[in-house]
């Protein structure tokens, strides 16, 4: 006969230190997603400025990526995790899928462009296209370079109207949804190169057309 159950007895989620650490990691991930959702909503409602929002969002996204590596196979995807714990945080989910702050995605607040920015963005385009030419295909090889490219690209005031921006953000979302070791297909690589090359040409046409002359 089993021992009687006491209502005063504390219910433990874990029995070992390893199990306790696992639940601590999962609860931290849960908290990051909730915090990110509040941050997104605060920014949309103009409760915080872009200067306050951008670093906070970048930090939370970085913490999310770190936690995702730590929880490993316990969380196959953020969608599965949010479904498992009945989390209704669409703003956070969108930001995680994009992988960069809204200020970068929409280029909502950009300062005067400089020759340094043009040089840096040009180098980012060349570096990314060279990576594709060298047959780099894995997410952990391509995502950091594309993220840097999109971030630099978004500094230019006119970028929100450029066709290349939406395509590169779309590719960023695609890569962001893959596991680190996953690779894009040869067909995807060709399309990605085509889209980035088109954005590169559009970038210089816009500059030479005077749309983004800092003077």
N, C-alpha and C positions, 0 to 999 in steps of 0.2 A: 504494500500500500504506500502510495507516495505521501511525502510530508505535506501537511496542510499549508495552503498559501495564505500569507499575511498581507492584508491591504496596506499595512504600515511599512512593508518592506520596499526598499528602493529598487526600481526596475533598472537593470544595467543593460546598456546597449552593447557592451563588450566584456570579454572575460580575460583578454590578454592585452599587453602593451601595444602589440601590433594592431589589434582591432581598434583600440582607443585612438591610435595615430590615424588610422584610416578614417574614422568618423570625424576627427578633428579636421582633416584635409577636406573632406566632403562639406563640412559645415562652413569652412572658410571659402570654398568655391561658391557655395550658396550665397554667402554674404556679399561676395564680390559682384555677383550678378544682380542682386537686389540693389546694391549701392550704385552700380552702373545705370540701372534703370531710373533711379531717382535723379541721377546727374543728368541723364538725357532729357528727362521731363523738365528739370529746372532750367536747362539751357533753352529749350524750345519756348518756355514761358517767359524768357528774359529775366529769370530770377538771379542768374549769374552771367557775368560777361564772358566773351570769348577768351579773354586773357586768363580768366579763372578756370574756364571749362577745359581748354585744350590740354594743359599739363595734367590735370586731374584725370581726364579721360585716358590719356596716354599711359599714365601710371596704372590705372585699373586694368587696361587691356594687357599691359605687360604682366601684371600680377595674375590675371586670368590664364595667360599662356603658361606661366610658371606652374600654377596649380594644376593645369591640365596635364602637364608632364609628370607631376608628382602622383596624381591619382591613377595614372596609367589606364589599365584595362577596366577599372571600375567605372569609367566614364567613356564609352565609345564615341559619344558625340554630345555636344551641348544640348541639342534638341532632345536626346534621350534622357539626359539628366534632368532637364526642366520638366519633361513629361512625367518622369518617375516621381518627382517631388511636387507635382502639380503647381509649377511656377508659371504665373501669367505675367511675363515681363517682356512684351514684344519690342519695346524700345532698346532694351539691353541686348536682346537676341539679334536685332538688326545691326547694332554697333559691333557686336562680336563677329558677325558674318562679314562685315565690311573690313574690320581690322584696323581702321584709322578713325580719329575723331571727326565729327561732323564738319568742323572747320576746314579739314582737309578734303573730305568727300565733296563738299559743296563750295569750297573756296569762298566762304562767306565773309572773311575778313582778311584782306591781303594788303600789305603795305606797298610802298613804291618799289618797283622792280629795279634791280641793279645789274651791272655787268657781271658781278660775281654770281648772282642767281642764274643768269643765262648760262654761264660757263658750267656751273654745277649741274644744272638740269640737262644740258647737252651731254656732259660726261655720263650722267645717269642713263640717258637714252642709249648711248654707245655701249656702255657696260652691259646693259640688259640684253641688247640685241646680239652682242658678242657671246653672251652666255648661251643664248639659243643656238647660235651658229656652232658653238662648241658642244652642242648636244646635251646641255644640262637640262634635265627634265623633272627632277624631284622637287617637291614643294619646298623642302628646307634649303634648296639651292636657289630657287627662283623667287620665292615670296619676299625675302628681305630686300632683294635688289629692286623688285617692282614696287614695294612699299616705299622705299626711299625715292624712287622715281616719281610716284604719284604725289608724295608729300612735297617735293620740290616743284613739281608741275603746278600744284594748287596755289603756290605763292603768287602766281600771276593773275591779276584782276580779271583778265578776259577769259581765263581757262574754263570758267563755269559755262561758257557758251560754246566751247570747242567740242566738236564731235568726239575727238580722241579721249577726252576726260572720262566720259561715261563708259566707253569701251574698256579703258584701263581699270576703272573702278570695278567693272563687272568681272574682269579677269582676276582682280585682287580678291573679290568675294569667292570666286571659284577655287582659287588656290588656298584661301583661308579655310575653306570647308574640307580640305583634304588632310590626311595624316602626313606627318613629316616625311615618311619614306615613300609615299605615293608619288607616282609619276604621271605627267600628262602624256597623252598619246602623240604620235607623230603628226596626225592631222591637227590636233589642238595646237601643237607647237608651230605649225605652219600658219595657222590662223592668228595665233598670238603675235607672231613676228610681223605678219601683215598689218594687224591693228596698231601695233606699237610703231612700226615704220610710218604708217599713215599719220599717226599722232605727231611723230617727229617732224614730218614735212609740214603739217598744219601749224605746229609750234613756230617754225621759222617763217612761214608765210605771214602769220599773225604779227610777229615781231617786225618783219620788214615792211609790213603794211602800216606800221605806226600805231597800231591799236594799243600797244603796251609800252610806248615810249615813256620813260620815267620823267622826261621833261614836259 
